[in-house]
Amino acid sequence: MRKLNQLKFIAITLLFLTTLNSCKVGRFVVYNFADINDHKKFPARNIETGTNTFLFSATTKGKVPKDLYINEKSYPFEQYLKDNKTVAFLIIQNDTIQYEKYWEKYDETSIVPSFSMAKSITSILIGCAIDDKLIQSVNEPITNYIPELKQNGFEKVTIEHLLQMTSGLKFNEGYTNPFGDVATFYYGTNLRKAISKMKLKSEPGKEFEYLSGNTQLLGLVLERALKDKTITSYLEEKIWIPLEMEFDASWSLDKKKNGLEKTFCCINARARDYAKIGRLYLNKGKWNGKQIVSEDWVMQSTKIDTTKGSVGYYQYQWWLPTQTGDFMAQGILGQYIYVHPEKNLVIVRLGKNEGKADWWEILSSLGHAY
């Protein structure tokens, strides 16, 4: 009898979890929090490479730091990276890989989710869409593309407000609340419906607040502007093939059928190809002589701007860690594409989590020291 009751309990539990798994809260309960294997959990559209492949040069005499100096203490470089949950670390200067190392059974072929580094890539696609005259300008109200938000008072919210995180959006960015907005966007199965319910809490253009909802709104603007193309196919056409990526990739969706790309978080790719995103901006939007996205867009995306509610450390979905010309894309578990134009340098760090490291300080220190 006791064994029978245990079997009934297990069966009921499995049924409960299966039912939960079909909805947002269920996904949250089953998957708990974002982790480095999330690319396996959600439906996705594939991003294919072209016929040509660009490979960074390699050297056996790379400039590799032996130690890291943090708060006046010295740490062995490689051991520090390993101890702080790093799975991939690349240093590329003058198009040459100075350092490339993987841990935790990861290698150059391993897929790692971008998490919020996708925000920076979404920004590139907005720039491409403006170049292609699919979007008129960043000054357009987003209701030109998402008219259903007029009833929610979004007429004054522009594309630039979304890029700058100054929209005044009402959005709960808390990652531990299964009923919050981030859970709805990350684990939910109908982003378009969730977007139609979005509200404002303040007037746009007054204050910076980092909210993933802004980038997902950019995603719907982009989808509407593209009309007969998916965001994934546009990424493939404008970036993945022209940048001669080494590997195929994917972009996670809210649902399999007619899904919308989770533009605030979820491109799944490899370390070397993430580095090529950095190289594109290092070269002011050019790739081996061809302008992929306008130089003006790159300059606008990496300049310091504190007007209209903006802050000096964030610009068009890119982070500016020191305000001395370097910039980076950043994801929640410590995923980084760091670029230092003056040093012709790109650094990629991917990890299972941040560890106990201050990666802003480490990456900018490495960048300035090269």
C-alpha positions in Angstrom: 0.0 0.0 0.0 2.8 2.4 0.9 4.6 1.7 -2.4 1.3 2.2 -4.3 0.8 5.6 -2.6 4.4 6.6 -3.5 3.7 5.7 -7.1 0.5 7.7 -7.1 2.4 10.7 -5.6 5.1 10.4 -8.3 2.5 10.1 -11.1 0.6 13.2 -9.8 3.8 15.2 -9.4 4.8 14.3 -13.0 1.4 15.2 -14.3 1.5 18.5 -12.4 4.9 19.4 -13.8 3.9 18.4 -17.3 0.9 20.7 -17.1 3.0 23.5 -15.7 5.5 23.0 -18.4 3.0 24.2 -21.0 2.7 27.6 -19.5 5.0 30.5 -18.3 4.9 29.6 -14.6 5.5 25.9 -15.4 8.5 26.7 -17.5 9.8 28.9 -14.6 9.3 26.1 -12.0 10.8 23.4 -14.2 13.7 25.4 -15.5 14.1 27.6 -12.5 16.5 30.4 -13.5 18.4 31.1 -16.7 21.5 28.9 -17.2 24.1 28.2 -19.9 22.1 25.4 -21.4 19.0 27.4 -22.1 19.5 27.2 -25.8 18.3 23.5 -25.5 15.0 24.5 -23.8 13.2 26.7 -26.2 12.1 26.6 -29.8 14.4 28.5 -32.2 15.0 29.5 -35.8 18.3 28.5 -37.3 20.9 31.0 -38.6 23.0 29.5 -41.3 26.5 30.5 -42.4 27.5 31.3 -46.0 29.9 29.6 -48.3 32.9 31.8 -47.1 34.4 31.6 -43.6 36.6 34.2 -42.0 39.2 32.9 -39.5 41.2 35.0 -37.1 44.9 34.5 -37.4 46.6 32.6 -34.6 50.0 33.0 -33.0 52.1 30.9 -30.6 53.6 34.1 -29.2 50.5 35.8 -28.0 50.4 38.6 -25.5 48.9 36.8 -22.5 48.9 38.3 -19.0 50.3 36.0 -16.4 48.5 37.7 -13.5 45.4 39.8 -12.8 45.7 42.6 -10.3 42.5 43.3 -8.5 42.2 45.6 -5.5 46.0 45.6 -5.2 46.1 41.7 -5.1 47.6 39.5 -7.7 45.8 36.4 -9.1 47.1 33.9 -11.6 45.3 34.8 -14.8 44.1 31.4 -16.0 43.3 30.1 -12.6 41.2 33.2 -11.9 39.2 32.7 -15.0 38.6 29.1 -14.2 37.7 29.7 -10.6 35.2 32.3 -11.6 33.1 30.0 -13.8 34.5 31.0 -17.2 33.9 28.5 -20.0 35.5 30.6 -22.9 37.9 33.5 -23.0 39.4 35.0 -26.2 41.7 38.0 -26.6 42.0 39.2 -30.2 44.3 42.0 -31.2 45.0 43.1 -34.8 42.9 40.3 -36.0 45.1 37.8 -34.3 44.1 35.5 -31.5 46.5 36.3 -28.7 44.7 34.0 -26.2 42.0 31.3 -26.5 41.0 29.0 -23.7 38.0 26.9 -22.8 37.0 25.1 -19.5 34.3 22.8 -18.2 34.4 20.6 -21.3 33.6 23.5 -23.6 35.6 24.2 -26.8 35.4 26.4 -29.9 32.4 24.4 -31.2 30.3 24.8 -28.0 27.1 26.8 -28.1 26.6 29.5 -25.4 23.5 31.6 -25.2 24.1 35.3 -25.6 21.5 36.4 -23.0 21.4 40.2 -23.1 24.3 40.5 -25.6 21.4 39.9 -28.0 20.3 43.5 -27.2 23.4 44.9 -28.8 22.9 42.7 -31.9 19.2 43.8 -32.1 20.5 47.4 -32.1 22.7 46.5 -35.1 19.7 45.2 -37.0 17.7 48.4 -36.2 20.6 50.3 -37.8 20.6 48.0 -40.8 16.8 48.5 -41.2 17.3 52.2 -41.2 20.1 51.9 -43.8 17.7 49.8 -45.9 14.9 52.4 -45.4 12.6 49.9 -43.8 12.6 52.2 -40.8 12.6 55.9 -41.4 14.6 57.1 -38.3 15.0 56.6 -34.6 12.7 59.6 -34.1 9.6 57.6 -35.3 7.0 56.8 -32.7 6.8 53.1 -32.2 3.1 53.2 -32.8 3.9 53.6 -36.5 4.8 49.9 -36.2 2.8 48.8 -33.2 -0.5 50.7 -33.5 -2.2 48.6 -30.9 -0.1 50.4 -28.3 -1.9 53.7 -29.0 -4.7 52.7 -26.7 -2.0 52.3 -23.9 -0.6 55.8 -24.4 2.6 55.0 -26.4 2.2 57.7 -29.0 5.2 59.7 -27.7 7.5 56.7 -27.3 10.1 56.7 -30.1 12.5 54.0 -31.3 15.3 56.1 -29.7 13.6 55.9 -26.4 13.7 52.1 -26.6 17.3 52.1 -27.7 18.3 54.4 -24.8 16.1 52.7 -22.2 14.3 56.0 -21.5 10.8 55.0 -22.6 9.2 55.2 -19.2 8.0 51.6 -19.5 6.3 49.9 -16.7 8.2 46.6 -16.5 9.3 44.3 -13.7 13.0 43.3 -14.4 13.1 41.0 -11.4 14.5 37.6 -12.4 13.2 35.7 -9.3 9.5 36.4 -9.7 7.6 33.7 -11.8 4.7 36.2 -12.2 6.9 39.1 -13.2 7.4 40.6 -16.7 10.8 39.1 -17.3 9.3 35.6 -16.6 6.5 36.4 -19.0 9.0 37.4 -21.7 11.5 34.7 -21.1 9.3 31.7 -20.4 6.0 32.9 -21.9 4.6 31.6 -25.2 2.9 34.7 -26.6 5.2 37.7 -26.7 3.0 39.7 -29.1 0.0 39.4 -26.7 2.2 40.3 -23.7 3.5 43.4 -25.6 -0.1 44.5 -26.4 -0.7 44.8 -22.6 2.3 46.9 -21.8 1.9 50.2 -20.0 3.9 53.3 -19.2 4.7 54.5 -15.7 6.4 57.8 -16.6 6.9 60.2 -19.5 9.4 59.1 -22.1 12.8 60.8 -22.4 13.1 61.7 -18.8 15.0 58.9 -17.1 17.2 55.8 -17.9 16.0 52.4 -16.6 17.5 49.2 -17.9 14.5 47.1 -18.9 14.4 44.1 -21.2 10.9 45.1 -22.3 12.4 48.0 -24.3 14.4 45.6 -26.5 11.5 43.2 -27.0 9.5 46.2 -28.2 12.4 46.9 -30.6 12.0 43.4 -31.8 8.4 43.8 -32.7 9.1 47.1 -34.4 11.7 45.3 -36.5 9.4 42.4 -37.3 6.7 44.7 -38.5 9.2 46.7 -40.5 10.5 43.6 -42.2 7.0 42.4 -43.1 7.8 39.2 -45.1 11.0 38.3 -43.4 11.7 37.0 -40.0 14.2 38.7 -37.7 16.3 35.6 -37.8 16.5 35.6 -41.6 17.4 39.3 -41.5 20.2 38.6 -39.0 21.4 35.8 -41.3 21.3 38.1 -44.4 22.8 41.3 -42.9 25.3 39.9 -40.4 25.8 36.1 -40.2 26.6 35.6 -43.9 28.5 38.9 -44.6 30.6 38.5 -41.4 31.6 35.0 -42.7 30.7 33.3 -39.4 32.4 30.1 -38.7 29.3 28.3 -37.3 25.6 28.2 -37.7 23.6 29.6 -34.8 20.0 30.1 -33.7 17.6 32.6 -32.2 15.2 31.4 -29.5 11.5 32.0 -29.9 8.5 32.3 -27.6 6.7 29.4 -29.5 7.4 27.1 -32.3 4.6 28.1 -34.7 4.8 31.7 -35.9 7.1 32.5 -33.0 8.6 35.9 -32.3 12.4 36.1 -31.6 13.3 36.9 -28.0 15.3 39.9 -29.1 16.2 41.0 -25.5 18.1 37.8 -24.8 18.5 34.8 -26.9 20.9 34.3 -29.7 22.8 31.0 -29.4 26.3 31.0 -30.9 30.0 30.3 -30.4 32.8 32.4 -28.9 34.7 33.1 -32.1 31.5 34.3 -33.9 30.6 36.6 -31.0 34.1 38.0 -31.4 33.2 38.9 -35.0 30.4 41.1 -33.8 33.0 43.0 -31.8 35.3 43.2 -34.9 32.5 44.7 -37.0 32.1 47.6 -34.5 35.8 47.8 -34.0 36.0 48.6 -37.8 33.1 51.2 -37.6 30.6 48.9 -39.3 32.8 47.6 -42.1 33.8 44.0 -42.8 36.9 43.6 -45.0 36.1 46.8 -46.9 32.3 46.4 -47.1 30.0 48.6 -45.1 27.6 46.3 -43.2 25.9 48.9 -41.0 26.6 52.6 -41.4 29.5 54.2 -39.7 27.2 56.9 -38.4 25.1 54.2 -36.6 28.2 52.7 -35.0 29.4 56.1 -33.8 26.0 56.9 -32.5 25.9 53.6 -30.7 29.2 54.1 -28.9 29.3 57.8 -28.0 28.6 59.2 -24.6 25.2 60.9 -24.4 23.6 62.2 -21.3 20.8 64.2 -22.9 17.1 63.5 -22.7 17.3 61.2 -19.7 20.2 59.1 -21.1 23.2 58.0 -19.0 26.9 58.1 -19.9 27.5 54.4 -19.5 24.8 53.1 -21.9 24.1 53.9 -25.5 21.8 52.3 -28.1 21.9 48.9 -26.3 25.7 48.9 -25.7 27.5 49.5 -22.4 30.3 52.0 -22.1 32.4 50.8 -19.1 35.0 53.6 -18.7 33.9 56.4 -21.0 37.3 56.4 -22.7 36.2 54.9 -26.0 35.8 51.3 -25.1 32.3 49.6 -25.2 30.8 46.2 -24.8 27.8 43.9 -25.1 26.8 42.1 -21.8 24.7 39.1 -20.8 23.3 38.1 -17.5 25.6 35.2 -16.7 28.7 37.1 -17.4 28.7 36.9 -21.2 30.7 39.8 -22.7 32.0 41.1 -26.1 34.4 43.9 -25.1 35.9 46.2 -27.7 38.7 48.7 -27.3 39.1 50.5 -30.6 42.3 52.4 -29.7 44.1 49.1 -29.0 42.4 47.3 -32.0 41.2 44.8 -29.4 38.3 42.4 -28.9 37.8 40.3 -25.8 35.1 37.6 -25.4 34.3 36.1 -22.0 31.5 33.5 -21.7 30.7 31.8 -18.4 28.3 29.6 -16.4 27.8 32.7 -14.3 29.7 35.8 -13.2 31.6 34.0 -10.4 32.8 36.6 -7.8 34.5 38.7 -10.5 34.0 42.3 -11.4 34.2 41.8 -15.2 33.7 45.4 -16.0 36.9 46.2 -14.1 38.8 43.2 -15.4 37.9 43.7 -19.0 38.5 47.4 -19.1 41.8 46.9 -17.2 43.0 44.3 -19.7 41.9 46.5 -22.5 43.8 49.5 -21.4 46.9 47.4 -20.5 47.3 45.9 -24.0 
